[in-house]
Amino acid sequence: MSRSEFYCKAVEAYVKANRAKGVKEALDAVYAEEDSSLDPVLMAMQLTSLEREDW
């Protein structure tokens, strides 16, 4: 299992286990008002810092 998959499953389990506490609703409220897209300058810097790979 990759690290990303592990974190994904951990967050999913946490949200399911704490559904009664309103975790999902709280996160939905935050992301409904906040822009979650990456800053274009930051995205360009990230892309230039990675080596090109053939898939």
N, CA, C and O atoms as a Tinker XYZ file with bonds, in Angstrom:
   220  protein
     1  N      0.857000   -1.171000    0.000000    73     2
     2  CA     0.000000    0.000000    0.000000    64     1     3
     3  C      0.905000    1.236000    0.000000    63     2     4     5
     4  O      1.854000    1.327000    0.778000    81     3
     5  N      0.597000    2.163000   -0.869000    73     3     6
     6  CA     1.400000    3.388000   -0.925000    64     5     7
     7  C      1.054000    4.291000    0.259000    63     6     8     9
     8  O      0.024000    4.120000    0.911000    81     7
     9  N      1.931000    5.245000    0.517000    73     7    10
    10  CA     1.700000    6.195000    1.600000    64     9    11
    11  C      0.439000    7.014000    1.334000    63    10    12    13
    12  O     -0.342000    7.265000    2.252000    81    11
    13  N      0.239000    7.426000    0.094000    73    11    14
    14  CA    -0.959000    8.205000   -0.258000    64    13    15
    15  C     -2.223000    7.407000    0.002000    63    14    16    17
    16  O     -3.198000    7.933000    0.539000    81    15
    17  N     -2.207000    6.136000   -0.380000    73    15    18
    18  CA    -3.374000    5.285000   -0.161000    64    17    19
    19  C     -3.623000    5.098000    1.337000    63    18    20    21
    20  O     -4.768000    5.102000    1.790000    81    19
    21  N     -2.534000    4.934000    2.102000    73    19    22
    22  CA    -2.649000    4.786000    3.548000    64    21    23
    23  C     -3.326000    6.012000    4.168000    63    22    24    25
    24  O     -4.263000    5.879000    4.955000    81    23
    25  N     -2.844000    7.206000    3.807000    73    23    26
    26  CA    -3.436000    8.431000    4.349000    64    25    27
    27  C     -4.890000    8.587000    3.920000    63    26    28    29
    28  O     -5.735000    9.014000    4.706000    81    27
    29  N     -5.170000    8.245000    2.686000    73    27    30
    30  CA    -6.545000    8.326000    2.191000    64    29    31
    31  C     -7.467000    7.432000    3.006000    63    30    32    33
    32  O     -8.549000    7.852000    3.415000    81    31
    33  N     -7.036000    6.199000    3.240000    73    31    34
    34  CA    -7.850000    5.269000    4.017000    64    33    35
    35  C     -7.979000    5.722000    5.479000    63    34    36    37
    36  O     -9.032000    5.546000    6.093000    81    35
    37  N     -6.924000    6.296000    6.027000    73    35    38
    38  CA    -6.967000    6.770000    7.413000    64    37    39
    39  C     -7.947000    7.927000    7.569000    63    38    40    41
    40  O     -8.724000    7.960000    8.523000    81    39
    41  N     -7.913000    8.869000    6.643000    73    39    42
    42  CA    -8.844000   10.001000    6.705000    64    41    43
    43  C    -10.276000    9.524000    6.500000    63    42    44    45
    44  O    -11.190000    9.970000    7.193000    81    43
    45  N    -10.466000    8.629000    5.558000    73    43    46
    46  CA   -11.801000    8.079000    5.311000    64    45    47
    47  C    -12.346000    7.384000    6.560000    63    46    48    49
    48  O    -13.507000    7.581000    6.919000    81    47
    49  N    -11.524000    6.580000    7.217000    73    47    50
    50  CA   -11.950000    5.880000    8.434000    64    49    51
    51  C    -12.259000    6.869000    9.549000    63    50    52    53
    52  O    -13.227000    6.694000   10.290000    81    51
    53  N    -11.438000    7.908000    9.668000    73    51    54
    54  CA   -11.659000    8.921000   10.710000    64    53    55
    55  C    -12.990000    9.636000   10.491000    63    54    56    57
    56  O    -13.767000    9.815000   11.428000    81    55
    57  N    -13.244000   10.039000    9.260000    73    55    58
    58  CA   -14.490000   10.753000    8.957000    64    57    59
    59  C    -15.688000    9.858000    9.214000    63    58    60    61
    60  O    -16.680000   10.304000    9.790000    81    59
    61  N    -15.611000    8.593000    8.791000    73    59    62
    62  CA   -16.726000    7.665000    9.029000    64    61    63
    63  C    -16.956000    7.451000   10.527000    63    62    64    65
    64  O    -18.099000    7.420000   10.983000    81    63
    65  N    -15.879000    7.304000   11.283000    73    63    66
    66  CA   -15.994000    7.046000   12.720000    64    65    67
    67  C    -16.507000    8.262000   13.484000    63    66    68    69
    68  O    -17.109000    8.120000   14.548000    81    67
    69  N    -16.271000    9.451000   12.947000    73    67    70
    70  CA   -16.646000   10.670000   13.653000    64    69    71
    71  C    -17.773000   11.421000   12.968000    63    70    72    73
    72  O    -17.938000   12.625000   13.165000    81    71
    73  N    -18.545000   10.712000   12.168000    73    71    74
    74  CA   -19.641000   11.336000   11.428000    64    73    75
    75  C    -20.621000   12.037000   12.368000    63    74    76    77
    76  O    -21.125000   13.113000   12.049000    81    75
    77  N    -20.891000   11.436000   13.517000    73    75    78
    78  CA   -21.836000   12.023000   14.473000    64    77    79
    79  C    -21.321000   13.332000   15.045000    63    78    80    81
    80  O    -22.110000   14.157000   15.504000    81    79
    81  N    -20.009000   13.534000   15.024000    73    79    82
    82  CA   -19.423000   14.756000   15.565000    64    81    83
    83  C    -19.422000   15.898000   14.559000    63    82    84    85
    84  O    -19.017000   17.012000   14.892000    81    83
    85  N    -19.870000   15.639000   13.336000    73    83    86
    86  CA   -19.980000   16.703000   12.336000    64    85    87
    87  C    -18.689000   17.021000   11.603000    63    86    88    89
    88  O    -18.540000   18.128000   11.086000    81    87
    89  N    -17.747000   16.078000   11.541000    73    87    90
    90  CA   -16.485000   16.339000   10.852000    64    89    91
    91  C    -16.728000   16.644000    9.376000    63    90    92    93
    92  O    -16.203000   17.622000    8.844000    81    91
    93  N    -17.514000   15.817000    8.730000    73    91    94
    94  CA   -17.771000   16.020000    7.303000    64    93    95
    95  C    -18.439000   17.365000    7.051000    63    94    96    97
    96  O    -18.062000   18.087000    6.128000    81    95
    97  N    -19.415000   17.697000    7.858000    73    95    98
    98  CA   -20.124000   18.967000    7.691000    64    97    99
    99  C    -19.189000   20.151000    7.897000    63    98   100   101
   100  O    -19.268000   21.148000    7.178000    81    99
   101  N    -18.303000   20.036000    8.884000    73    99   102
   102  CA   -17.351000   21.117000    9.140000    64   101   103
   103  C    -16.395000   21.288000    7.954000    63   102   104   105
   104  O    -16.119000   22.413000    7.536000    81   103
   105  N    -15.892000   20.173000    7.416000    73   103   106
   106  CA   -15.003000   20.255000    6.260000    64   105   107
   107  C    -15.742000   20.776000    5.033000    63   106   108   109
   108  O    -15.192000   21.572000    4.273000    81   107
   109  N    -16.978000   20.335000    4.832000    73   107   110
   110  CA   -17.775000   20.835000    3.705000    64   109   111
   111  C    -17.971000   22.340000    3.803000    63   110   112   113
   112  O    -17.898000   23.043000    2.795000    81   111
   113  N    -18.218000   22.839000    5.010000    73   111   114
   114  CA   -18.426000   24.273000    5.210000    64   113   115
   115  C    -17.165000   25.064000    4.892000    63   114   116   117
   116  O    -17.237000   26.124000    4.270000    81   115
   117  N    -16.015000   24.559000    5.315000    73   115   118
   118  CA   -14.754000   25.249000    5.043000    64   117   119
   119  C    -14.477000   25.297000    3.553000    63   118   120   121
   120  O    -14.163000   26.358000    3.014000    81   119
   121  N    -14.590000   24.152000    2.878000    73   119   122
   122  CA   -14.241000   24.099000    1.465000    64   121   123
   123  C    -15.319000   24.688000    0.561000    63   122   124   125
   124  O    -15.073000   24.889000   -0.628000    81   123
   125  N    -16.487000   24.966000    1.088000    73   123   126
   126  CA   -17.519000   25.632000    0.293000    64   125   127
   127  C    -17.178000   27.110000    0.123000    63   126   128   129
   128  O    -17.583000   27.740000   -0.854000    81   127
   129  N    -16.429000   27.659000    1.083000    73   127   130
   130  CA   -16.117000   29.089000    1.060000    64   129   131
   131  C    -14.681000   29.394000    0.634000    63   130   132   133
   132  O    -14.400000   30.500000    0.172000    81   131
   133  N    -13.784000   28.446000    0.779000    73   131   134
   134  CA   -12.372000   28.667000    0.479000    64   133   135
   135  C    -12.012000   28.116000   -0.894000    63   134   136   137
   136  O    -12.501000   27.064000   -1.307000    81   135
   137  N    -11.162000   28.835000   -1.582000    73   135   138
   138  CA   -10.645000   28.364000   -2.861000    64   137   139
   139  C     -9.516000   27.374000   -2.572000    63   138   140   141
   140  O     -8.530000   27.728000   -1.926000    81   139
   141  N     -9.657000   26.157000   -3.040000    73   139   142
   142  CA    -8.656000   25.135000   -2.754000    64   141   143
   143  C     -7.707000   24.896000   -3.931000    63   142   144   145
   144  O     -6.921000   23.949000   -3.910000    81   143
   145  N     -7.778000   25.744000   -4.950000    73   143   146
   146  CA    -6.880000   25.564000   -6.087000    64   145   147
   147  C     -5.481000   26.080000   -5.742000    63   146   148   149
   148  O     -5.313000   26.956000   -4.894000    81   147
   149  N     -4.494000   25.515000   -6.419000    73   147   150
   150  CA    -3.117000   25.937000   -6.188000    64   149   151
   151  C     -2.842000   27.288000   -6.828000    63   150   152   153
   152  O     -3.387000   27.619000   -7.881000    81   151
   153  N     -1.996000   28.052000   -6.177000    73   151   154
   154  CA    -1.533000   29.309000   -6.740000    64   153   155
   155  C     -0.758000   28.976000   -8.017000    63   154   156   157
   156  O      0.084000   28.078000   -7.996000    81   155
   157  N     -1.016000   29.668000   -9.119000    73   155   158
   158  CA    -0.350000   29.349000  -10.386000    64   157   159
   159  C      1.182000   29.410000  -10.300000    63   158   160   161
   160  O      1.865000   28.590000  -10.913000    81   159
   161  N      1.719000   30.361000   -9.556000    73   159   162
   162  CA     3.173000   30.477000   -9.407000    64   161   163
   163  C      3.714000   29.267000   -8.652000    63   162   164   165
   164  O      4.733000   28.697000   -9.044000    81   163
   165  N      3.042000   28.872000   -7.572000    73   163   166
   166  CA     3.462000   27.714000   -6.800000    64   165   167
   167  C      3.390000   26.445000   -7.657000    63   166   168   169
   168  O      4.287000   25.603000   -7.598000    81   167
   169  N      2.334000   26.310000   -8.446000    73   167   170
   170  CA     2.188000   25.142000   -9.306000    64   169   171
   171  C      3.334000   25.082000  -10.315000    63   170   172   173
   172  O      3.897000   24.012000  -10.547000    81   171
   173  N      3.681000   26.213000  -10.912000    73   171   174
   174  CA     4.773000   26.248000  -11.882000    64   173   175
   175  C      6.095000   25.876000  -11.214000    63   174   176   177
   176  O      6.900000   25.153000  -11.802000    81   175
   177  N      6.327000   26.356000  -10.005000    73   175   178
   178  CA     7.554000   26.019000   -9.282000    64   177   179
   179  C      7.611000   24.524000   -8.987000    63   178   180   181
   180  O      8.667000   23.905000   -9.118000    81   179
   181  N      6.481000   23.942000   -8.591000    73   179   182
   182  CA     6.453000   22.511000   -8.309000    64   181   183
   183  C      6.744000   21.704000   -9.562000    63   182   184   185
   184  O      7.500000   20.733000   -9.520000    81   183
   185  N      6.147000   22.101000  -10.672000    73   183   186
   186  CA     6.349000   21.357000  -11.912000    64   185   187
   187  C      7.793000   21.434000  -12.396000    63   186   188   189
   188  O      8.313000   20.457000  -12.935000    81   187
   189  N      8.449000   22.577000  -12.213000    73   187   190
   190  CA     9.837000   22.696000  -12.662000    64   189   191
   191  C     10.797000   21.993000  -11.716000    63   190   192   193
   192  O     11.930000   21.707000  -12.102000    81   191
   193  N     10.380000   21.710000  -10.498000    73   191   194
   194  CA    11.276000   21.046000   -9.549000    64   193   195
   195  C     11.289000   19.530000   -9.724000    63   194   196   197
   196  O     12.163000   18.853000   -9.182000    81   195
   197  N     10.340000   18.995000  -10.467000    73   195   198
   198  CA    10.257000   17.550000  -10.678000    64   197   199
   199  C     10.953000   17.162000  -11.977000    63   198   200   201
   200  O     10.837000   17.853000  -12.989000    81   199
   201  N     11.670000   16.055000  -11.935000    73   199   202
   202  CA    12.289000   15.539000  -13.148000    64   201   203
   203  C     11.234000   14.918000  -14.041000    63   202   204   205
   204  O     10.265000   14.335000  -13.553000    81   203
   205  N     11.416000   15.040000  -15.350000    73   203   206
   206  CA    10.491000   14.427000  -16.295000    64   205   207
   207  C     10.702000   12.923000  -16.284000    63   206   208   209
   208  O     11.836000   12.447000  -16.247000    81   207
   209  N      9.605000   12.177000  -16.315000    73   207   210
   210  CA     9.668000   10.719000  -16.351000    64   209   211
   211  C      8.803000   10.215000  -17.491000    63   210   212   213
   212  O      7.750000   10.785000  -17.776000    81   211
   213  N      9.238000    9.162000  -18.136000    73   211   214
   214  CA     8.428000    8.491000  -19.138000    64   213   215
   215  C      7.523000    7.496000  -18.457000    63   214   216   217
   216  O      7.991000    6.654000  -17.690000    81   215
   217  N      6.247000    7.575000  -18.719000    73   215   218
   218  CA     5.300000    6.643000  -18.109000    64   217   219
   219  C      5.035000    5.600000  -19.099000    63   218   220
   220  O      4.261000    4.681000  -18.835000    81   219
